[in-house]
Amino acid sequence: MAICNKRKRAFRHLPRAVALLMAGAAALAAAQDRPESLLPPGFGQPSAPATPRTAPRPASTPTPRAVPSAAPAPSPSGVAPSGLAPVVDPPGAVVQPLPTIAPPSVVPSPTPVAEVRSLADYDLPAFARRSLALVGPAGEREGALPADVFARADGRVAEALMRRLSAPLPSRWMSILLRRTLVAQMVTPRGVNGADFAAERAWLLVRMGEAQMARAVVQSVDASSYTPKLYQVGINALLASSDPAGLCPLADRGAAITGLGGYRVAQAMCAALTGDANKGSAIIKQVQRQHIAEDIDLKLAQKVMGSGANGRRAVSIDWGGADRLTVWRFGLATATGVSIPAEYLSYVGPQVRGWLATSPSVAMPERASVIDEAAAMGVLSNAALVDFYASLAENDDATRAQQAVVNDLRNAYAASDGAARLSAMRSLWGDGARTPYGRLILTARAAARLPVADEGDTDRLIASMLSAGLDRSAARWLGVVKQGSDGWAMLQLADPDRQGEVSYDLVSGYAGSGDQRLKQRLFFAGLAGLGRLSRADIEKGAEALDVRIGQRNAWTDALDEAVADGQTGMVVLLCATGMQTSNWGGVPPQALYRMLDALRSVGLDTEARMIAAEAIARA
């Protein structure tokens, strides 16, 4: 009984503890404002407390519908599901997924839960079911972190950190590391249900722009093991990945257990997709009578139904009746080849461009407009980016500007001499003061193929190689790079063969470009976090540059504890928590120092070096 009471007291204080961790990370940002929600309008809002898993969710009263406007307008900081009026989140509210369509006031003739379970038992016998003790789509051979990444962690704290983490992150390499953590086939940590933990992982991946990875995570759980939370996240993940057909194994049980209107409409779509168009039409008529969804949402559903075996009805989509872009509208439109007007994409969060860039059903010329940004977010690799443009070369619908990029890229890799290849790379980079980071990623392997020579543009060449992790190729340029330049600083941080400590004179001699003081402080934090400065030089630099590396709060204490316990997953989550800002200029140097030191301490030295170099390239 004493142990039970102790656990109850610990659980009661859990939200406060997580809030302190988040507040501690924010404290390191000094005057940095809390970033606004980056979730696209119509994506989700704070949900009500979870209902018991053994019975369907009670029906709610109808919610007032939003009045459509002539043109889409940005939503307030709070976001709402399709067909609901915008709701402003209270300060510190936890963003949780909700259905993309409002739940009906009365759930029409749901399939009994017991019947659904018996069908699931028949379709998937006990010996064939996947355990909730080990959940995830990727192993170490696929690049994910080990299975024990959260094994010693408190799952409730990890879930809370995931839910409150703002995404996308400013760091491409931190996003890549976080993705490799979240998609791992991992041992479910203590204190949480494996399906619920998968839901939190997938929900964060969706917000990061990693829709395809989120779908893989939700589909790594058997449909018979889904919980209400995973049903909520599942519909968002599948729609964000342009896969409405993926809802079919979930639709009947999802509608019965949760009462979500989205699953009710999914029942109609799935009936039509399996050849029963009459059943699908009957369900749609019921949905129309009960005012579950807006007209455009149903028309998009009917568009999906028309692609079924017996689909005969042609449906035209008029976006003029839509007041905003929702995940429902995004998923069904992209799945059926309906173009989303540019004005609807102009105000949504950047993660939507990650979904668009990786949607296999979207035309390549349309994806080309967002592909570079998705790569900069960490959603696409250099190889995937080059493959995309190679395929675009064969597309007759590509614009002249897109064909010009393809030609420059071909010359960057295959021109007759190094000068011609460098000239093509410069054309891709542009003449602006700042080179788009996505273009640096695009040219990474082309830069690695150049012979080492002092031809100028060494800063951009080194940044390009390191954007794809080509640290040894970049290290070849140590002999020609100008000392004190950005490229030189990146190599001091990223060089995999550097041994021992360096002098603080390296820091004081670094000028860099752009915001020189910020870059010098980040350079110092990088060298200190990577263990390349002596203790005396760290103290000297901290005082000279006003980098408060000794500052302690709940976030730094939690990071130290996770390192001491070898909790790699918690270290990655806490490091991501320290990057709650929209760009590198908002990442405090003292936080960067803590992150790099923690990552290195749990064996993620390569990732730490890439993050440190990225700070110089993008700040």
C-alpha angles and dihedrals in degrees: 000000000000091000091049092051091048090053092049091052091048092050091047091059095043098098090049091051092051091047089054090051092052091045090050092054090048091050090062089060091065107197094003112132121232106262118245118251111280094200112121118250111272094026107109147311138203107301131216119260113291116272123226113284094223097067138040117269110264113254117259129219116264114277121225111260122237116252107243115238128213092247131018116263131194115271123234118262088278118068132209137207119258111290095019129108114252114268122203112226115235115241111288093010116163112239109223130172121263130181115284089229123049114258114253121255088236122024104229112233100319119200109258112259093230091054092049091050093050091052090050090050090051095048095044115030119209096257091057098050121108117239121245088218090076115034133167143082104243137058132197091274088063092051099263123133120263122287093251093059091119099018096116097035131101102252093207092060091046091050092050092049091050092049094051097043115113113224151235096046123221092238121075092198094048089051091050091051092047091050091050087052097047097047095049119121091243141177108255108248122236122278099030140081114249093231092049091049090051088052092055091047092050093045091055091047090053090053090049091057092253097127096152092051091047090054090051090053096050091045091053086076119074113248090237090061097052119128126204090262093052091048089055094048093039095062090050094047094048094047093045087054091050092245110127089155087065088070092067097086088049104038103088098042092037091055092045098048102035106025089220113163090219091065091047091057089043088060089060093048093047093049090055093044090055092051101265098115093159093058091047092051091049092053091048090053090052090049091050092051092050094047093231095149142021121258096257091050091055093044090054089049089051088051088058091046090053090063091062125106094268098029110137105158121096112213125198120205121220111192091190089086094055118093094193146355114267130183088252092055092043094051098046095040095051092043092055099041096254110149116232111225113250093238090062091054094046097077104033123101119279091250089072088065087055090055091047094048093054099040108116092203096058117095113256097238089055092049090048090071092064104024096097093050091050090053091050088054090055096251094116131039127222090257093051091048094051091046090052094054091044089056091044088060088069094048114105092201095060114120124240091255091052092048089051090056090050091051093048090049091051090052092046089060104030111024116131098253142018095255092056091047092050090048090054090050091052089053090054092047094051131214098274124121089251124041113221105252091225090063091052088054090049093057098041099111092037088057090049090056094057119104113248108262137139095251096140125254090076090141092059093041092054093044089050094052093045092049086071096038095254092147098153092049089051092047089065087074095062091101096055105031115107112253112245094024127120092254090052091050092050091052092050087057101037103039104121094199100052111120130191131004130315130214124266086236086081089064096045090047094054114103104163125173132281115011096016097183093051092047093048090052092048090048090053092047090050095051092044094047091049091053095246097126128067119245090252092052091047090055091045093050094044090056097041095047098033094239106154098210092159094060112125131198139140092290096052091044091052091048092051091048092050090050092048091051094045092240099159095176093053090048090055092047093048091048090052088049089058089060099064095144136094098238143018092259088071097052108104113231091227090056091049089053091053093047096050093046091050095047092048091049092058094047100267095120096138092053091047091054092049092049091050092051092046089056090062093044096050108027 
